[in-house]
């Protein structure tokens, strides 16, 4: 038996110009959100969340990954990825975390894009229309700052008090015109500066 899904919402954002300068290649970001009934809401404190995780999370992950690939033009187009969840007022942050912080959910996405890095994330509590941020980073290397990028979306009627909004995000590239280097260059620079200071 799967999570009860009330609806799926997709956001697509294409950026052509940043800082007044056109991109050599526009960047597309896609966010897909499944609004599910929180299976733990209204039951008091539930000690063991694992039955629902085990029974439902894999199917939900596979479904959202399918939507992401469809709307971005294929999983091979994805360079940056991330996830987010927002739980309604009758739930706990742990309920949101229980859905997205499991290999049963996340491995569908990692495998679809042949990723090496972990899925960056946010999870929080909110009401209908709350701002949802899906932070992303490069699927192969978390040190590439160029791909630290965030997709923001909101859903006017979600999450309701007994719901969880479960999201995946994808981008076909990083920020337009990245100019701050990466952590590997920082490490080299700091090492060189330390040697000079001796």
Number of C-alpha atoms within 10 A of each C-alpha: 7 12 18 15 15 11 11 15 15 17 16 16 12 12 14 14 15 12 8 7 10 13 15 10 12 16 17 18 26 24 28 24 26 24 26 23 20 25 16 17 20 12 9 9 10 10 6 8 14 11 8 16 20 14 14 18 22 20 16 24 24 17 14 23 24 17 19 24 19 11 17 19 11 14 20 12 15 25 19 30 34 27 25 27 30 29 31 26 18 17 24 19 17 14 25 24 19 17 28 26 19 15 15 19 24 23 18 20 24 19 12 16 21 15 19 13 16 18 25 19 21 17 23 18 21 22 19 16 14 17 14 23 23 25 23 28 28 29 24 17 14 20 16 16 19 20 25 19 22 21 20 16 20 16 18 12 11 24 27 21 19 18 28 34 30 26 29 29 31 33 30 23 22 23 19 21 14 12 9 10 12 15 13 12 12 12 11 11 12 12 12 11 11 10 9 8 7 5
